[in-house]
Amino acid sequence: MDQNLNPGQESVSIELKNVSKHYGETLVLTPFSLMMEAGCRTVLLGPSGCGKTTLLRALMPSLCPDAPMLLTTAVPGRWVEMRDAAGVTAVIGRFDAALPPGENRMRPVPAGFAAVGLPALQRMAAAGGWAVLDELGYLESGCTNFQQSVLDLLKVCRLLAVVRKQDNPFLRTLCADPDAFVYDLD
């Protein structure tokens, strides 16, 4: 298995020293240091809200500067939306109070995946190289076309993906692929 995560380039080590992130006056990522050795895969684990996605967004310009990103944003108790690289958004999950309390009370909205997610994945596949997908998990189970497009993307791209800590066949398949660099969001 090729451990080099940058096809056509030599593996390089990445060292982060005293990295932090502020939004205005609010510290959202406390200072930390990290060494990622050349040729090794690094998995970031931590509780919700600890800054994994913030770190991903901060590192992307250095790791994969030209990689297109497909991002999700949650509005707690209301919806989850997906945003492509051009800023086009669509709702991909809606809060449903009728669902039992627990891990997920969102219902997938396949039309949102079709409107934004599928076209973005097609553009990513056409571009090749790296692609970045933020927060894959339960909602994708409601859109088999989107799931298949993500798996097809792996045939032509390297993938950096943030996944929810949920057990479903799609995520198991994705996490087993050697061309997917995955880190667990929960």
MIDOSE-696730 format. One record per residue (C-alpha): residue number from 1; z, y, x. Coordinates in steps of 0.02 Angstrom, whole numbers. Layout:
# residues N
bado; zz; yy; xx
NUM; Z; Y; X
...
***
This chain:
# residues 186
bado; zz; yy; xx
1; 0; 0; 0
2; -47; 171; 64
3; 115; 269; 82
4; 23; 431; 121
5; 37; 539; -35
6; -99; 659; 23
7; -262; 559; 29
8; -369; 606; 179
9; -224; 692; 266
10; -88; 632; 381
11; 85; 611; 307
12; 205; 752; 347
13; 392; 768; 332
14; 461; 903; 219
15; 627; 985; 253
16; 712; 1101; 131
17; 855; 1209; 195
18; 972; 1304; 80
19; 847; 1309; -63
20; 904; 1399; -220
21; 825; 1478; -373
22; 874; 1629; -477
23; 805; 1693; -641
24; 856; 1875; -628
25; 1042; 1875; -590
26; 1067; 1696; -652
27; 1078; 1559; -520
28; 989; 1406; -594
29; 974; 1299; -438
30; 1123; 1300; -322
31; 1084; 1300; -136
32; 1047; 1129; -63
33; 956; 1049; 83
34; 844; 895; 82
35; 738; 798; 207
36; 587; 699; 143
37; 523; 585; 280
38; 337; 563; 314
39; 261; 413; 227
40; 411; 385; 113
41; 427; 411; -73
42; 569; 521; -130
43; 647; 508; -302
44; 754; 649; -370
45; 888; 595; -492
46; 1016; 701; -582
47; 1083; 748; -752
48; 987; 854; -876
49; 986; 1036; -827
50; 1026; 1013; -643
51; 861; 1088; -583
52; 740; 944; -551
53; 596; 1023; -646
54; 636; 1194; -571
55; 626; 1113; -398
56; 461; 1029; -442
57; 386; 1194; -497
58; 447; 1278; -338
59; 378; 1142; -224
60; 208; 1121; -305
61; 122; 1265; -215
62; 169; 1184; -48
63; 146; 999; -90
64; -12; 1005; -196
65; -71; 1186; -200
66; -227; 1155; -304
67; -157; 1023; -421
68; -177; 1062; -606
69; -15; 1049; -706
70; 20; 996; -884
71; 194; 1058; -929
72; 312; 1035; -1075
73; 446; 1151; -1140
74; 579; 1107; -1268
75; 651; 1226; -1396
76; 811; 1128; -1434
77; 830; 1080; -1615
78; 654; 1139; -1657
79; 505; 1073; -1558
80; 428; 1023; -1391
81; 267; 1105; -1337
82; 138; 1061; -1204
83; 51; 1194; -1098
84; -104; 1168; -993
85; -153; 1261; -834
86; -242; 1397; -935
87; -85; 1430; -1038
88; -149; 1349; -1197
89; -3; 1272; -1293
90; 20; 1150; -1436
91; 172; 1071; -1518
92; 186; 888; -1469
93; 355; 850; -1549
94; 454; 916; -1697
95; 640; 901; -1726
96; 683; 787; -1871
97; 864; 797; -1932
98; 835; 637; -2033
99; 825; 535; -1872
100; 990; 460; -1816
101; 1088; 561; -1686
102; 1066; 499; -1511
103; 938; 503; -1374
104; 790; 579; -1465
105; 773; 665; -1633
106; 595; 724; -1608
107; 444; 654; -1699
108; 281; 647; -1600
109; 140; 763; -1656
110; -22; 672; -1605
111; -129; 823; -1652
112; -42; 925; -1517
113; -81; 795; -1385
114; -262; 791; -1446
115; -279; 980; -1443
116; -205; 1016; -1271
117; -157; 856; -1180
118; -317; 755; -1192
119; -435; 897; -1139
120; -318; 941; -994
121; -315; 760; -934
122; -505; 753; -943
123; -517; 911; -836
124; -391; 837; -712
125; -491; 675; -699
126; -652; 772; -668
127; -569; 873; -530
128; -492; 721; -440
129; -359; 743; -306
130; -183; 772; -372
131; -123; 802; -549
132; 50; 852; -609
133; 125; 798; -776
134; 295; 863; -827
135; 418; 767; -937
136; 331; 609; -996
137; 434; 499; -1111
138; 464; 454; -1291
139; 344; 578; -1373
140; 194; 502; -1285
141; 231; 339; -1377
142; 159; 425; -1531
143; -11; 455; -1451
144; -93; 301; -1378
145; -250; 400; -1331
146; -144; 514; -1222
147; -54; 365; -1142
148; -220; 282; -1101
149; -291; 444; -1031
150; -141; 461; -914
151; -166; 282; -853
152; -354; 314; -834
153; -313; 472; -735
154; -229; 361; -605
155; -397; 280; -569
156; -464; 444; -499
157; -310; 549; -455
158; -141; 541; -372
159; -9; 587; -499
160; 155; 680; -480
161; 251; 648; -641
162; 422; 692; -709
163; 481; 558; -831
164; 620; 545; -957
165; 744; 405; -929
166; 678; 301; -1072
167; 619; 122; -1074
168; 449; 97; -1152
169; 293; 0; -1098
170; 196; 158; -1055
171; 328; 224; -935
172; 353; 52; -856
173; 166; 40; -822
174; 158; 217; -754
175; 309; 195; -640
176; 238; 34; -567
177; 76; 116; -509
178; 74; 152; -321
179; -29; 311; -348
180; 101; 388; -462
181; 241; 485; -378
182; 372; 484; -515
183; 545; 556; -528
184; 671; 522; -663
185; 720; 673; -766
186; 886; 609; -835
***
